[in-house]
Amino acid sequence: MVKAKSSGRTTAARHAAKAKSDVSPRVRTPNFGDVIRAKRRELDLTQDDVAARIKISTPYIGHLESGKRHPSHKIVTKLAEVLGLDNRELFFLANPHAQELISQPVGAEGSSWEQFQKDEKFQRIHNITQDEMQILSHVALMGDVQSPRDLIYILTTIRHAVGR
């Protein structure tokens, strides 16, 4: 009697794999490369045409379209201009994490000064003295300090002014 060879997977694993394969494919949202390729084709331009217009190599256009390279802000701006795309939207497609950063409400975790005061590690990293904390507390009272990093910029400017 010949015994059937087992695939090594449990019945539950086989059912899970089958259920996964029965699910329709997930719709993929267009990425930076997809958008520039589609727009280039819509305008009946070759990769050579686009590359010549923005003064970059043809292979680089191919790399951008395939997602093998990440464009600089300068290249995104030139592509938007040549292809007639919105510069801002194209920038966010090329830099999806940037949208997350700017969409976070400012001061959601308290004022910048409150965040700065609580972050002792941040204060240690930047060697901030008690006297400097006192100065920064006055600066924070003036308003328009958007983030704890702004306070570091201000402190660095003060340090340079006084020669520290």
URGIBEL-V770300 format. One record per run of one state. SS is the DSSP state (helix for helix, strand for strand, loop for the rest). FROM is the first residue (numbers start at 1). TO is the last residue. If there is no record, write none. Layout:
SS;FROM;TO / SS;FROM;TO
This chain:
loop;1;10 / helix;11;22 / loop;23;31 / helix;32;42 / loop;43;46 / helix;47;54 / loop;55;57 / helix;58;66 / loop;67;72 / helix;73;83 / loop;84;86 / helix;87;94 / loop;95;95 / helix;96;103 / loop;104;111 / helix;112;118 / loop;119;119 / helix;120;125 / loop;126;129 / helix;130;141 / loop;142;147 / helix;148;162 / loop;163;164
